[in-house]
Amino acid sequence: MNAKYSPHGTVRIGVSLAYFNIASETLSLADITRITGEDADEGWSVGEMFRRPRMVMERPRRASSWTRYSSAGHGLSVQRSLDGLYGHVERIADRIASQPELICSVQIVQQVSNPAAEIGFNVDRRWLTLLASIDASLDADQYRDDPCEAPA
């Protein structure tokens, strides 16, 4: 668990990550990989069986998914995670911009423990310009846990 200290309180970040996802209801994971020219960190093809532990039923996936995680890793600030992701997205932007069957999004997830802490992040102009150029959405989820004490 990564801990960040501020004058406004102790922010304990349990989960903080950013990733870029490309989805398609018509193209396979292999097709998306050919378009991007890069392997996904995680992915699957439409029609593959969706399985989770403790799941009673399986079902075929409705869309293919190609995901690239931030090179900065998990558990860092959202800003550092976004910085680590930007180069990946910028590198493939021209290849995916002309593909209307691709649904692109940047996903941000942050879990914070301490209700008194100030949290937030900035999505700067370069990100907004890049997202607009590939018709991508931005999905940010922030969660708060119960307060916890600072480590000794």
DSSP file (Angstrom, degrees, kcal/mol; ACC not computed):
  #  RESIDUE AA STRUCTURE BP1 BP2  ACC     N-H-->O    O-->H-N    N-H-->O    O-->H-N    TCO  KAPPA ALPHA  PHI   PSI    X-CA   Y-CA   Z-CA
    1    1 A M              0   0    0      0, 0.0     2,-0.4     0, 0.0    13,-0.2   0.000 360.0 360.0 360.0 132.4    0.0    0.0    0.0
    2    2 A N  E     -A   13   0A   0     11,-1.2    11,-2.0    73,-0.1     2,-0.4  -0.740 360.0-157.7 -91.5 134.9    1.4    3.4   -1.0
    3    3 A A  E     -A   12   0A   0     -2,-0.4     2,-0.4     9,-0.2     9,-0.2  -0.948   7.0-170.5-116.4 134.5    1.0    6.2    1.5
    4    4 A K  E     -A   11   0A   0      7,-2.7     7,-2.4    -2,-0.4     2,-0.4  -0.981  11.1-150.6-121.3 134.0    1.1    9.9    0.6
    5    5 A Y  E     +A   10   0A   0     -2,-0.4     5,-0.2     5,-0.2    -2,-0.0  -0.862  19.8 167.9-108.8 138.8    1.3   12.6    3.3
    6    6 A S  E >   -A    9   0A   0      3,-1.3     3,-1.6    -2,-0.4    -2,-0.0  -0.941  48.7-109.7-140.1 162.7   -0.1   16.1    3.0
    7    7 A P  T 3  S+     0   0    0      0, 0.0     3,-0.1     0, 0.0    -2,-0.0   0.672 116.9  61.3 -66.7 -13.8   -0.7   18.9    5.4
    8    8 A H  T 3  S-     0   0    0      1,-0.4     2,-0.2   110,-0.1    -3,-0.0   0.422 124.0 -65.6 -92.1   0.2   -4.4   18.2    5.0
    9    9 A G  E <   -A    6   0A   0     -3,-1.6    -3,-1.3   108,-0.1     2,-0.5  -0.711  63.7 -59.8 137.3 170.7   -4.2   14.7    6.4
   10   10 A T  E     -A    5   0A   0     -2,-0.2     2,-0.7    -5,-0.2    -5,-0.2  -0.775  43.5-158.6 -90.0 125.5   -2.7   11.3    5.6
   11   11 A V  E     -A    4   0A   0     -7,-2.4    -7,-2.7    -2,-0.5     2,-0.7  -0.917   4.3-167.3-105.3 115.6   -3.9    9.8    2.3
   12   12 A R  E     -AB   3 113A   0    101,-1.4   101,-2.3    -2,-0.7     2,-0.8  -0.914   8.1-156.5-103.3 117.6   -3.5    6.1    2.1
   13   13 A I  E     +AB   2 112A   0    -11,-2.0   -11,-1.2    -2,-0.7    99,-0.2  -0.835  17.7 175.2 -97.4 113.3   -4.0    4.9   -1.4
   14   14 A G  E    S+     0   0A   0     97,-1.6     2,-0.4    -2,-0.8    -1,-0.2   0.874  75.5  11.5 -82.1 -40.2   -5.0    1.3   -1.5
   15   15 A V  E     + B   0 111A   0     96,-0.9    96,-3.4   -14,-0.1    -1,-0.3  -0.993  64.8 159.1-140.2 129.5   -5.6    1.2   -5.3
   16   16 A S  E     + B   0 110A   0     -2,-0.4    59,-2.2    94,-0.3    60,-0.7  -0.875  19.0 142.6-149.5 116.6   -4.5    3.8   -7.9
   17   17 A L  E     - B   0 109A   0     92,-2.5    92,-2.6    -2,-0.3     2,-0.4  -0.993  30.0-156.0-152.6 157.7   -4.2    2.9  -11.5
   18   18 A A  E     + B   0 108A   0     -2,-0.3    52,-2.0    55,-0.2     2,-0.3  -0.996  19.5 170.4-133.8 139.8   -4.7    4.2  -15.0
   19   19 A Y  E     -CB  69 107A   0     88,-2.4    88,-3.3    -2,-0.4     2,-0.5  -0.988  28.2-130.4-147.9 159.0   -5.2    2.1  -18.1
   20   20 A F  E     -CB  68 106A   0     48,-2.9    48,-2.5    -2,-0.3     2,-0.4  -0.929  26.4-167.8-110.8 130.1   -6.2    2.5  -21.7
   21   21 A N  E     -CB  67 105A   0     84,-3.1    84,-2.2    -2,-0.5     2,-0.5  -0.954  12.9-168.0-124.2 138.7   -8.8    0.2  -23.2
   22   22 A I  E     -CB  66 104A   0     44,-2.7    44,-2.6    -2,-0.4     2,-0.3  -0.993  15.3-176.4-119.1 128.4   -9.9   -0.5  -26.7
   23   23 A A  E     +CB  65 103A   0     80,-2.5    80,-3.0    -2,-0.5     2,-0.3  -0.900   6.6 178.4-122.9 153.7  -13.0   -2.5  -27.2
   24   24 A S  E     -C   64   0A   0     40,-1.5    40,-3.5    -2,-0.3    22,-0.2  -0.957  25.2-159.2-154.2 136.1  -14.8   -3.8  -30.3
   25   25 A E  S    S+     0   0    0     76,-0.4    77,-0.1    -2,-0.3    -1,-0.1   0.573 100.0  33.3 -86.4 -10.6  -17.9   -5.8  -30.9
   26   26 A T  S    S+     0   0    0     75,-0.3     2,-0.3    38,-0.1    -1,-0.1   0.694 105.7  69.2-116.9 -28.6  -16.7   -6.9  -34.4
   27   27 A L  S    S-     0   0    0     74,-0.2    19,-0.4    37,-0.1    37,-0.4  -0.665  72.5-128.5 -97.1 151.0  -12.9   -7.2  -34.3
   28   28 A S     >  -     0   0    0     -2,-0.3     4,-2.3    17,-0.1     5,-0.2  -0.367  30.3-103.4 -85.7 170.6  -10.9   -9.8  -32.4
   29   29 A L  H  > S+     0   0    0      1,-0.2     4,-2.5     2,-0.2     5,-0.2   0.900 125.2  53.8 -58.8 -41.3   -8.0   -9.2  -30.0
   30   30 A A  H  > S+     0   0    0      2,-0.2     4,-2.2     1,-0.2    -1,-0.2   0.893 107.4  50.7 -62.2 -39.9   -5.6  -10.2  -32.8
   31   31 A D  H  > S+     0   0    0      2,-0.2     4,-2.2     1,-0.2    -2,-0.2   0.930 111.7  46.7 -62.7 -45.6   -7.2   -7.6  -35.1
   32   32 A I  H  X S+     0   0    0     -4,-2.3     4,-2.6     1,-0.2     5,-0.2   0.892 110.7  53.0 -64.8 -39.1   -6.8   -4.9  -32.5
   33   33 A T  H  X>S+     0   0    0     -4,-2.5     4,-2.3     1,-0.2     5,-0.6   0.899 108.6  50.3 -62.6 -40.6   -3.2   -5.9  -31.8
   34   34 A R  H  <5S+     0   0    0     -4,-2.2    -2,-0.2     2,-0.2    -1,-0.2   0.912 111.7  48.4 -62.6 -42.3   -2.5   -5.7  -35.6
   35   35 A I  H  <5S+     0   0    0     -4,-2.2    -2,-0.2     1,-0.2    -1,-0.2   0.934 117.9  39.0 -64.7 -46.6   -4.0   -2.2  -35.7
   36   36 A T  H  <5S-     0   0    0     -4,-2.6    -1,-0.2     2,-0.2    -2,-0.2   0.803  95.7-139.4 -74.6 -28.6   -2.1   -0.9  -32.7
   37   37 A G  T  <5S+     0   0    0     -4,-2.3     2,-0.3    -5,-0.2    -3,-0.2   0.594  72.0  93.0  76.9  10.5    1.1   -2.7  -33.6
   38   38 A E  S   <S-     0   0    0     -5,-0.6    -1,-0.2    -6,-0.2    -2,-0.2  -0.981  77.9-113.7-136.9 146.9    1.6   -3.6  -29.9
   39   39 A D        -     0   0    0     -2,-0.3     2,-0.2    -3,-0.1    27,-0.0  -0.498  35.4-117.8 -74.8 148.2    0.6   -6.5  -27.6
   40   40 A A        -     0   0    0     -2,-0.2    28,-0.2     1,-0.1     3,-0.2  -0.513   3.9-138.1 -80.0 152.4   -2.0   -5.8  -24.9
   41   41 A D  S    S+     0   0    0     26,-2.6     2,-0.3     1,-0.3    27,-0.2   0.787  95.3   2.9 -74.0 -30.1   -1.1   -6.2  -21.2
   42   42 A E  E    S+D   67   0A   0     25,-1.5    25,-2.6     2,-0.0    -1,-0.3  -0.980  83.8 136.0-152.9 143.5   -4.5   -7.9  -20.9
   43   43 A G  E     -D   66   0A   0     -2,-0.3     2,-0.3    23,-0.2    23,-0.2  -0.987  23.0-165.1-176.7 170.3   -7.2   -8.8  -23.5
   44   44 A W  E     -D   65   0A   0     21,-1.7    21,-2.5    -2,-0.3     2,-0.3  -0.962  25.5-110.9-159.4 167.0   -9.7  -11.2  -24.9
   45   45 A S    >   -     0   0    0     -2,-0.3     3,-2.0    19,-0.2    16,-0.3  -0.755  40.3 -90.8-106.8 152.7  -11.8  -11.7  -28.1
   46   46 A V  T 3  S+     0   0    0    -19,-0.4    16,-0.2    -2,-0.3    18,-0.1  -0.329 113.8  28.5 -55.4 138.1  -15.5  -11.5  -28.6
   47   47 A G  T 3  S+     0   0    0     14,-2.4    -1,-0.2     1,-0.3    15,-0.1   0.127  85.7 129.3  93.4 -21.0  -17.1  -14.9  -28.1
   48   48 A E  S <  S-     0   0    0     -3,-2.0    13,-3.2    12,-0.2    -1,-0.3  -0.345  70.5 -96.9 -63.6 150.5  -14.5  -16.2  -25.6
   49   49 A M  E     -F   60   0B   0     11,-0.2     2,-0.6    -3,-0.1    -1,-0.1  -0.507  30.9-136.5 -74.1 135.3  -16.1  -17.6  -22.5
   50   50 A F  E     +F   59   0B   0      9,-3.5     9,-1.0    -2,-0.2     2,-0.4  -0.830  31.3 173.7 -93.6 117.2  -16.2  -15.2  -19.5
   51   51 A R        +     0   0    0     -2,-0.6     7,-0.1     7,-0.2     5,-0.0  -0.975  10.5 173.8-128.6 139.2  -15.2  -16.9  -16.3
   52   52 A R    >   -     0   0    0     -2,-0.4     3,-2.0     3,-0.1    -2,-0.0  -0.979  44.3 -89.7-135.8 151.1  -14.6  -15.6  -12.8
   53   53 A P  T 3  S+     0   0    0      0, 0.0     3,-0.1     0, 0.0    -2,-0.0  -0.332 114.7  14.4 -56.5 142.4  -13.9  -17.5   -9.6
   54   54 A R  T 3  S+     0   0    0      1,-0.2     2,-0.5     2,-0.1    -3,-0.0   0.583  91.3 141.4  66.6  12.8  -17.2  -18.4   -7.8
   55   55 A M    <   -     0   0    0     -3,-2.0    -1,-0.2     1,-0.2    -3,-0.1  -0.747  40.0-159.6 -87.2 127.3  -19.2  -17.6  -10.9
   56   56 A V  S    S+     0   0    0     -2,-0.5     2,-0.3    -3,-0.1    -1,-0.2   0.912  73.3  36.2 -73.3 -43.3  -22.0  -20.1  -11.4
   57   57 A M        -     0   0    0      2,-0.0     2,-0.3     0, 0.0    -1,-0.1  -0.813  68.5-147.0-113.7 152.2  -22.6  -19.5  -15.1
   58   58 A E        -     0   0    0     -2,-0.3    -7,-0.2    -7,-0.1    -9,-0.1  -0.833  18.6-177.5-107.8 153.6  -20.2  -18.8  -17.9
   59   59 A R  E     -F   50   0B   0     -9,-1.0    -9,-3.5    -2,-0.3     2,-0.2  -0.990  31.9 -98.7-147.1 153.8  -21.2  -16.7  -20.9
   60   60 A P  E     -F   49   0B   0      0, 0.0   -11,-0.2     0, 0.0   -12,-0.2  -0.476  45.0-106.9 -72.7 144.0  -19.5  -15.6  -24.1
   61   61 A R        -     0   0    0    -13,-3.2   -14,-2.4   -16,-0.3     3,-0.1  -0.447  19.1-148.3 -69.8 142.5  -17.9  -12.1  -24.1
   62   62 A R  S    S+     0   0    0    -16,-0.2     2,-0.3    -2,-0.1    -1,-0.1   0.625  76.3  22.9 -87.7 -15.0  -19.9   -9.6  -26.1
   63   63 A A  S    S-     0   0    0    -18,-0.1   -38,-0.3   -37,-0.0     2,-0.2  -0.990  77.4-111.8-149.1 154.0  -16.8   -7.5  -27.1
   64   64 A S  E     -C   24   0A   0    -40,-3.5   -40,-1.5   -37,-0.4     2,-0.4  -0.545  33.1-156.2 -79.9 154.6  -13.1   -7.9  -27.6
   65   65 A S  E     -CD  23  44A   0    -21,-2.5   -21,-1.7   -42,-0.2     2,-0.4  -0.997  16.2-175.5-140.2 132.8  -10.9   -6.0  -25.2
   66   66 A W  E     -CD  22  43A   0    -44,-2.6   -44,-2.7    -2,-0.4     2,-0.4  -0.994  17.2-174.8-125.6 119.4   -7.3   -4.7  -25.6
   67   67 A T  E     -CD  21  42A   0    -25,-2.6   -26,-2.6    -2,-0.4   -25,-1.5  -0.958  15.2-172.0-125.8 135.3   -5.9   -3.1  -22.4
   68   68 A R  E     -C   20   0A   0    -48,-2.5   -48,-2.9    -2,-0.4     2,-0.2  -0.993  17.3-149.0-122.9 123.8   -2.6   -1.3  -21.7
   69   69 A Y  E     -C   19   0A   0     -2,-0.4   -50,-0.2   -50,-0.2     5,-0.1  -0.516  33.7 -84.5 -88.2 158.0   -1.7   -0.4  -18.1
   70   70 A S    >   -     0   0    0    -52,-2.0     3,-1.3    -2,-0.2    15,-0.2  -0.336  28.2-137.1 -59.2 137.3    0.4    2.6  -17.1
   71   71 A S  T 3  S+     0   0    0     13,-1.4    -1,-0.2     1,-0.2    14,-0.1   0.638 100.5  72.7 -71.2 -12.8    4.1    1.9  -17.2
   72   72 A A  T 3  S-     0   0    0      9,-0.3    -1,-0.2     1,-0.2     2,-0.1   0.665 101.8-135.2 -75.0 -15.2    4.3    3.8  -13.9
   73   73 A G    <   -     0   0    0     -3,-1.3     3,-0.3     8,-0.1   -55,-0.2  -0.362  27.6 -52.9  92.1-173.8    2.7    0.8  -12.2
   74   74 A H  S    S+     0   0    0      1,-0.2   -57,-0.2   -57,-0.1     3,-0.1  -0.649 107.3  37.6-102.0 157.8   -0.1    0.6   -9.6
   75   75 A G  S    S+     0   0    0    -59,-2.2    -1,-0.2     1,-0.3   -62,-0.2   0.471  86.6 113.3  85.8   2.3   -0.5    2.3   -6.2
   76   76 A L  S    S-     0   0    0    -60,-0.7    -1,-0.3    -3,-0.3   -74,-0.1  -0.350  80.0 -69.5 -93.6-179.5    1.1    5.6   -7.3
   77   77 A S     >  -     0   0    0      1,-0.1     4,-2.3    -2,-0.1    -1,-0.2  -0.328  43.8-116.8 -64.9 155.0   -0.7    8.9   -7.6
   78   78 A V  H  > S+     0   0    0      1,-0.2     4,-2.9     2,-0.2     5,-0.2   0.900 116.1  56.9 -59.3 -40.0   -3.2    9.2  -10.4
   79   79 A Q  H  > S+     0   0    0      1,-0.2     4,-2.4     2,-0.2    -1,-0.2   0.922 108.5  44.8 -59.3 -45.7   -1.0   12.0  -11.9
   80   80 A R  H  > S+     0   0    0      2,-0.2     4,-2.1     1,-0.2    -1,-0.2   0.879 112.5  52.4 -66.9 -37.0    2.0    9.7  -12.1
   81   81 A S  H  X S+     0   0    0     -4,-2.3     4,-0.9     2,-0.2    -9,-0.3   0.922 110.8  47.1 -63.8 -43.3   -0.1    6.8  -13.5
   82   82 A L  H >X S+     0   0    0     -4,-2.9     4,-1.9     1,-0.2     3,-0.7   0.910 110.2  52.8 -63.7 -41.8   -1.5    9.1  -16.2
   83   83 A D  H 3X S+     0   0    0     -4,-2.4     4,-0.6     1,-0.2    -1,-0.2   0.890 108.8  50.6 -59.7 -39.0    2.0   10.3  -17.0
   84   84 A G  H 3< S+     0   0    0     -4,-2.1   -13,-1.4     1,-0.2     4,-0.3   0.672 113.7  45.4 -72.8 -17.0    3.1    6.7  -17.4
   85   85 A L  H XX S+     0   0    0     -4,-0.9     4,-1.8    -3,-0.7     3,-0.5   0.731  92.6  79.1 -94.6 -27.3    0.2    5.9  -19.7
   86   86 A Y  H 3X S+     0   0    0     -4,-1.9     4,-2.9     1,-0.2     5,-0.2   0.877  90.0  52.3 -54.5 -47.5    0.4    8.9  -22.0
   87   87 A G  H 3X S+     0   0    0     -4,-0.6     4,-2.1     1,-0.2    -1,-0.2   0.867 107.7  52.8 -60.4 -37.9    3.3    7.7  -24.2
   88   88 A H  H <> S+     0   0    0     -3,-0.5     4,-1.2    -4,-0.3    -1,-0.2   0.948 113.9  41.7 -61.0 -48.9    1.6    4.4  -24.9
   89   89 A V  H  X S+     0   0    0     -4,-1.8     4,-1.0     1,-0.2     3,-0.4   0.915 113.9  51.5 -68.3 -43.3   -1.6    6.1  -26.1
   90   90 A E  H  < S+     0   0    0     -4,-2.9     3,-0.5     1,-0.2     4,-0.5   0.884 105.6  57.1 -60.2 -39.0    0.2    8.8  -28.0
   91   91 A R  H  < S+     0   0    0     -4,-2.1    -1,-0.2    -5,-0.2    -2,-0.2   0.828 117.0  32.3 -63.9 -33.6    2.3    6.2  -29.9
   92   92 A I  H  X S+     0   0    0     -4,-1.2     4,-1.6    -3,-0.4     3,-0.5   0.430  89.6 101.2-104.3   0.5   -0.7    4.3  -31.2
   93   93 A A  H  X S+     0   0    0     -4,-1.0     4,-2.0    -3,-0.5     3,-0.4   0.891  81.1  49.7 -56.2 -46.9   -3.1    7.3  -31.7
   94   94 A D  H  > S+     0   0    0     -4,-0.5     4,-0.5     1,-0.2    -1,-0.2   0.850 110.5  52.0 -62.8 -33.4   -2.6    7.7  -35.4
   95   95 A R  H  4 S+     0   0    0     -3,-0.5    -1,-0.2     1,-0.2    -2,-0.2   0.808 118.0  35.1 -73.4 -29.7   -3.2    4.0  -36.0
   96   96 A I  H >< S+     0   0    0     -4,-1.6     3,-1.6    -3,-0.4     6,-0.2   0.645  96.9  81.2-100.1 -15.6   -6.5    3.9  -34.1
   97   97 A A  H 3< S+     0   0    0     -4,-2.0    -1,-0.1     1,-0.3    -2,-0.1   0.826  94.5  47.7 -61.5 -32.4   -8.0    7.3  -34.9
   98   98 A S  T 3< S+     0   0    0     -4,-0.5    -1,-0.3     1,-0.1    -2,-0.1   0.164  89.5  93.7 -96.1  19.1   -9.3    6.1  -38.3
   99   99 A Q    X   -     0   0    0     -3,-1.6     3,-1.9     1,-0.1    -1,-0.1  -0.817  48.4-178.6-114.3  90.3  -10.9    3.0  -37.0
  100  100 A P  T 3  S+     0   0    0      0, 0.0    -1,-0.1     0, 0.0    -4,-0.0   0.709  78.6  65.5 -65.0 -18.8  -14.6    3.7  -36.2
  101  101 A E  T 3  S+     0   0    0    -77,-0.1     2,-0.5     2,-0.0   -76,-0.4   0.538  85.0  90.8 -80.5  -4.5  -15.2    0.2  -34.9
  102  102 A L    <   -     0   0    0     -3,-1.9     2,-0.6    -6,-0.2   -78,-0.2  -0.792  62.5-157.9 -93.9 131.5  -12.8    0.8  -32.0
  103  103 A I  E     -B   23   0A   0    -80,-3.0   -80,-2.5    -2,-0.5     2,-0.3  -0.937  19.3-167.9-108.3 111.9  -14.3    2.1  -28.7
  104  104 A C  E     +B   22   0A   0     -2,-0.6    33,-2.1    31,-0.4     2,-0.3  -0.770  12.9 163.2-109.0 145.4  -11.4    3.7  -26.8
  105  105 A S  E     -Be  21 137A   0    -84,-2.2   -84,-3.1    -2,-0.3     2,-0.5  -0.989  32.4-136.5-156.1 149.3  -11.3    4.9  -23.2
  106  106 A V  E     -Be  20 138A   0     31,-2.5    33,-2.9    -2,-0.3     2,-0.4  -0.939  27.5-158.4-102.5 128.8   -8.9    5.9  -20.4
  107  107 A Q  E     -Be  19 139A   0    -88,-3.3   -88,-2.4    -2,-0.5     2,-0.4  -0.918   9.2-172.5-112.4 132.6   -9.9    4.4  -17.1
  108  108 A I  E     -Be  18 140A   0     31,-2.9    33,-2.8    -2,-0.4     2,-0.4  -0.992   2.7-177.8-125.0 129.5   -8.7    5.8  -13.8
  109  109 A V  E     +Be  17 141A   0    -92,-2.6   -92,-2.5    -2,-0.4     2,-0.4  -0.995   4.5 173.4-128.7 128.5   -9.4    4.0  -10.5
  110  110 A Q  E     -Be  16 142A   0     31,-2.4    33,-2.9    -2,-0.4     2,-0.5  -0.993  12.0-169.4-137.6 129.2   -8.4    5.5   -7.1
  111  111 A Q  E     -Be  15 143A   0    -96,-3.4   -97,-1.6    -2,-0.4   -96,-0.9  -0.982  14.9-175.6-117.3 124.3   -9.2    4.1   -3.7
  112  112 A V  E     -Be  13 144A   0     31,-3.4    33,-2.6    -2,-0.5     2,-0.6  -0.949  17.6-152.7-126.2 139.5   -8.4    6.4   -0.7
  113  113 A S  E     +Be  12 145A   0   -101,-2.3  -101,-1.4    -2,-0.4    35,-0.2  -0.945  67.1  62.3-113.3 110.3   -8.6    5.9    3.0
  114  114 A N    >   -     0   0    0     31,-0.7     3,-1.6    -2,-0.6    32,-0.1   0.227  57.3-153.4 142.0  99.0   -9.1    9.1    5.0
  115  115 A P  T 3  S+     0   0    0      0, 0.0  -104,-0.0     0, 0.0    31,-0.0   0.697  94.4  59.7 -64.0 -19.2  -12.3   11.2    4.6
  116  116 A A  T 3  S+     0   0    0   -106,-0.1     2,-0.1     2,-0.1  -105,-0.1   0.610  85.1 101.9 -83.5 -11.3  -10.4   14.4    5.7
  117  117 A A  S <  S-     0   0    0     -3,-1.6     2,-0.6  -107,-0.2  -108,-0.1  -0.425  74.0-125.0 -77.2 145.9   -7.9   14.2    2.9
  118  118 A E        +     0   0    0     -2,-0.1     2,-0.3  -109,-0.1  -110,-0.1  -0.797  38.2 176.8 -86.4 124.5   -8.0   16.3   -0.2
  119  119 A I        +     0   0    0     -2,-0.6     2,-0.3    -7,-0.0    23,-0.0  -0.842  17.3 103.4-125.0 165.0   -8.0   14.1   -3.2
  120  120 A G        -     0   0    0     -2,-0.3     2,-0.3     2,-0.0   -42,-0.2  -0.833  38.5-139.1 148.7 176.2   -8.2   14.8   -6.9
  121  121 A F        -     0   0    0     -2,-0.3     2,-0.4   -43,-0.1    -2,-0.0  -0.961  15.9-116.9-158.9 168.9   -6.2   15.0  -10.0
  122  122 A N        -     0   0    0     -2,-0.3     2,-0.7     0, 0.0    -2,-0.0  -0.948   6.7-156.6-118.9 133.7   -5.9   17.1  -13.2
  123  123 A V        -     0   0    0     -2,-0.4     5,-0.0     4,-0.0   -44,-0.0  -0.930  31.9-149.1-105.0 106.8   -6.4   15.9  -16.8
  124  124 A D     >  -     0   0    0     -2,-0.7     4,-2.2     1,-0.1     3,-0.5  -0.099  24.7 -95.8 -79.7 175.1   -4.3   18.5  -18.7
  125  125 A R  H  > S+     0   0    0      1,-0.2     4,-2.9     2,-0.2     5,-0.2   0.838 120.5  58.0 -59.3 -38.2   -4.8   19.9  -22.2
  126  126 A R  H  > S+     0   0    0      1,-0.2     4,-2.1     2,-0.2    -1,-0.2   0.909 109.5  45.8 -62.5 -39.3   -2.4   17.4  -23.8
  127  127 A W  H  > S+     0   0    0     -3,-0.5     4,-3.1     2,-0.2     5,-0.2   0.932 113.0  49.3 -65.8 -45.9   -4.5   14.5  -22.6
  128  128 A L  H  X S+     0   0    0     -4,-2.2     4,-2.3     1,-0.2    -2,-0.2   0.901 112.3  48.2 -61.6 -41.0   -7.8   16.2  -23.6
  129  129 A T  H  X S+     0   0    0     -4,-2.9     4,-2.0     2,-0.2    -1,-0.2   0.919 113.6  47.1 -63.9 -44.4   -6.4   16.9  -27.1
  130  130 A L  H  X S+     0   0    0     -4,-2.1     4,-1.0    -5,-0.2    -2,-0.2   0.930 112.2  49.3 -63.9 -46.2   -5.2   13.3  -27.4
  131  131 A L  H ><>S+     0   0    0     -4,-3.1     5,-2.9     1,-0.2     3,-0.6   0.907 111.8  49.3 -60.8 -41.9   -8.5   11.8  -26.2
  132  132 A A  H ><5S+     0   0    0     -4,-2.3     3,-1.1    -5,-0.2    -1,-0.2   0.873 104.7  59.1 -64.6 -36.8  -10.4   14.0  -28.6
  133  133 A S  H 3<5S+     0   0    0     -4,-2.0    -1,-0.2     1,-0.3    -2,-0.2   0.746 115.4  34.5 -66.7 -22.8   -8.2   13.0  -31.5
  134  134 A I  T <<5S-     0   0    0     -4,-1.0   -30,-0.3    -3,-0.6    -1,-0.3   0.220 110.6-117.7-113.7  12.4   -9.1    9.3  -31.1
  135  135 A D  T < 5 +     0   0    0     -3,-1.1   -31,-0.4    -4,-0.2     2,-0.2   0.887  60.5 159.6  53.8  44.3  -12.7    9.9  -30.0
  136  136 A A      < -     0   0    0     -5,-2.9   -31,-0.3    -6,-0.2     2,-0.2  -0.646  33.5-136.4 -99.1 153.6  -11.9    8.3  -26.6
  137  137 A S  E     -e  105   0A   0    -33,-2.1   -31,-2.5    -2,-0.2     2,-0.5  -0.607   9.5-135.0-100.4 166.4  -13.8    8.7  -23.3
  138  138 A L  E     -e  106   0A   0    -33,-0.2     2,-0.5    -2,-0.2   -31,-0.2  -0.993  17.8-173.3-123.8 124.4  -12.4    9.3  -19.8
  139  139 A D  E     -e  107   0A   0    -33,-2.9   -31,-2.9    -2,-0.5     2,-0.5  -0.968   5.0-178.0-121.8 115.5  -13.8    7.2  -16.9
  140  140 A A  E     -e  108   0A   0     -2,-0.5     2,-0.5   -33,-0.2   -31,-0.2  -0.961   3.6-175.6-119.4 126.6  -12.6    8.2  -13.4
  141  141 A D  E     -e  109   0A   0    -33,-2.8   -31,-2.4    -2,-0.5     2,-0.4  -0.982   0.8-175.6-120.9 126.4  -13.7    6.3  -10.3
  142  142 A Q  E     -e  110   0A   0     -2,-0.5     2,-0.4   -33,-0.2   -31,-0.2  -0.985   4.5-173.7-123.0 133.6  -12.7    7.4   -6.8
  143  143 A Y  E     -e  111   0A   0    -33,-2.9   -31,-3.4    -2,-0.4     2,-0.4  -0.943  11.6-149.4-126.2 145.5  -13.6    5.4   -3.7
  144  144 A R  E     -e  112   0A   0     -2,-0.4   -31,-0.2   -33,-0.2     2,-0.2  -0.944  11.2-164.1-114.5 138.1  -13.1    6.2    0.0
  145  145 A D  E     -e  113   0A   0    -33,-2.6   -31,-0.7    -2,-0.4     3,-0.1  -0.464  42.3 -67.2-102.0-179.1  -12.6    3.6    2.6
  146  146 A D        -     0   0    0     -2,-0.2    -1,-0.2   -33,-0.1     0, 0.0  -0.374  67.6 -88.9 -63.6 149.6  -12.9    3.9    6.4
  147  147 A P        -     0   0    0      0, 0.0     2,-0.3     0, 0.0    -1,-0.1  -0.256  48.4-169.9 -59.9 148.2  -10.2    6.1    8.0
  148  148 A C        -     0   0    0    -35,-0.2     2,-0.2  -138,-0.2  -138,-0.1  -0.938  22.5-104.1-136.7 162.0   -7.0    4.5    9.0
  149  149 A E        -     0   0    0     -2,-0.3     3,-0.1     1,-0.1   -35,-0.0  -0.497  39.8 -99.3 -86.0 154.8   -4.0    5.6   11.0
  150  150 A A        -     0   0    0     -2,-0.2    -1,-0.1     1,-0.1  -138,-0.0  -0.393  48.1 -96.2 -67.9 148.1   -0.7    6.6    9.5
  151  151 A P              0   0    0      0, 0.0    -1,-0.1     0, 0.0  -148,-0.0  -0.340 360.0 360.0 -65.2 149.0    2.0    3.9    9.6
  152  152 A A              0   0    0     -3,-0.1    -2,-0.1    -2,-0.0     0, 0.0   0.461 360.0 360.0 -74.6 360.0    4.5    4.1   12.6
